[in-house]
Amino acid sequence: MNASPRPCPPPGLGSAAIGPEEEALVLDALRRGELFRYYGNDPAHPPPFAARLEAEAATLFGVRYALAVSSGTAALETILAASGVGPGSEVIVPAWSWISCFTAIVRCGARPVLAEVDGSLCLDPAEIDRLTTPRTRAVLVVHYQGASADLDAIIPAARARGLLVIEDCAEAPGATYRGRRLGSLGDAGIYSFQHNKPMTAGEGGLVVTNSAYLYERAVRLHDLGQFRPYHATITPPVEAAFCGAQYRMSELTAAVALAQLRKLDAIRDHCRALKARIVAQLAKLPGIQLRPLADPEGDFGFELYFYARNADTAGTFRARLQQRGVACQQRTGTYPQYRRDYVISGRAAHRELSPFRNLGPWPAPGYRAEDFPKTEDLTSRFVALPLGWKYTTDDADHIAASVAAVHRDLA
Ligand SMILES: Cc1ncc(COP(=O)(O)O)c(C=O)c1O
């Protein structure tokens, strides 16, 4: 095994797979000259791409309803508001998660309640019991970097307390849990098509659910309260209109996303095969502790994690691996919610919109680093090894050999 310096390709997923398929669908959208999803030149025949993306995504992800929106963040705000999350309610969310998992809750006027993660770097199921109050409305489960949270424990714990389960699959479209697609197990799910994601359109997002009620409310929330005739062909509207935002997806974005959706499983299978190859080699190293996953079979496989003894050793591992050309720099510095400026300040755009305004001296307990010893410990010790669509088996062998070499040096 060769562990000498050897640059790995940039770890792109969907972005690295853009090709003739995306070109063909985008050209089709342009040549139609109909870039707005609900009508074009002939009002009776709206253009196809957003509708087709929704239909194919619903089939692929195993849900009844899918709604294309302008970003993953918009998808979060839409489904949280659709779920009745609002002023006075609380949503349990991992303290280690993407920025908008927190901001989307605040923008609904509700309070994010931060939970510790477990070794999988996803929500620790035991936190649901500790953090539920009479105001808790939902649990926002984040399937972190390709792999599922422990849904066998989380869903019953949430159901027993009357809480909705919203799956954030922004980082794990195409991943599964015990054979079922993430996003189809809770009450609703969201996906993101931002540049770094397994499938991308630059920006874009999707809401999925099996609930006609949530679907209708999500449609209204993403389109200024309206429920246009296209959606009535899917399910008849029964809810009264209410104010919504404008988070619609354009036909151009939908054309790219549709081509990418059709490639998603191929990208996943490629990453899974490379990850399995590395795991088999790391398994021979004494003392290497891989990220324990709730369902290892279902992992998308685009990032392999292992834990070092302590933060210093993790830092040394990263530095030495990078010297060997392994791209493993820490890219999740924004993830501890309790370290973000708006959490430290407790501010929203308007004082009255801050769900923290009545919590007393700020930061209050539950919003400070010292309240999350488990999350702090785990996230200071991991080393993440990204894989990508352009990676080859030689790249995977080089990563494994490099980890083995650094591990030997540090023993
Ligand atoms: C877990 C998670 N949720 C939500 C989002 C938001 O997606 P977007 O960037 O499309 O708004 C992201 C992506 O960046 C994410 O990683």
The ligand as an SDF file (V2000), in Angstrom:
LIG
                    3D

 16 16  0  0  0  0  0  0  0  0999 V2000
  -28.3220   19.5680    7.7400 C   0  0  0  0  0  0  0  0  0  0  0  0
  -28.6610   20.7080    6.8350 C   0  0  0  0  0  0  0  0  0  0  0  0
  -29.8900   21.2630    6.8980 N   0  0  0  0  0  0  0  0  0  0  0  0
  -30.2680   22.2720    6.1040 C   0  0  0  0  0  0  0  0  0  0  0  0
  -29.4010   22.7910    5.1750 C   0  0  0  0  0  0  0  0  0  0  0  0
  -29.8480   23.9810    4.3900 C   0  0  0  0  0  0  0  0  0  0  0  0
  -29.7930   23.8020    3.0260 O   0  0  0  0  0  0  0  0  0  0  0  0
  -29.5880   25.0520    2.0390 P   0  0  0  0  0  0  0  0  0  0  0  0
  -28.1400   25.3970    2.0520 O   0  0  0  0  0  0  0  0  0  0  0  0
  -30.0520   24.4950    0.7200 O   0  0  0  0  0  0  0  0  0  0  0  0
  -30.4530   26.1600    2.4950 O   0  0  0  0  0  0  0  0  0  0  0  0
  -28.1120   22.2410    5.0480 C   0  0  0  0  0  0  0  0  0  0  0  0
  -27.1750   22.7010    4.0350 C   0  0  0  0  0  0  0  0  0  0  0  0
  -26.3860   23.4350    3.9180 O   0  0  0  0  0  0  0  0  0  0  0  0
  -27.7260   21.1930    5.9140 C   0  0  0  0  0  0  0  0  0  0  0  0
  -26.4930   20.6660    5.8670 O   0  0  0  0  0  0  0  0  0  0  0  0
  1  2  1  0
  2  3  1  0
  2 15  2  0
  3  4  2  0
  4  5  1  0
  5  6  1  0
  5 12  2  0
  6  7  1  0
  7  8  1  0
  8  9  2  0
  8 10  1  0
  8 11  1  0
 12 13  1  0
 12 15  1  0
 13 14  2  0
 15 16  1  0
M  END
$$$$
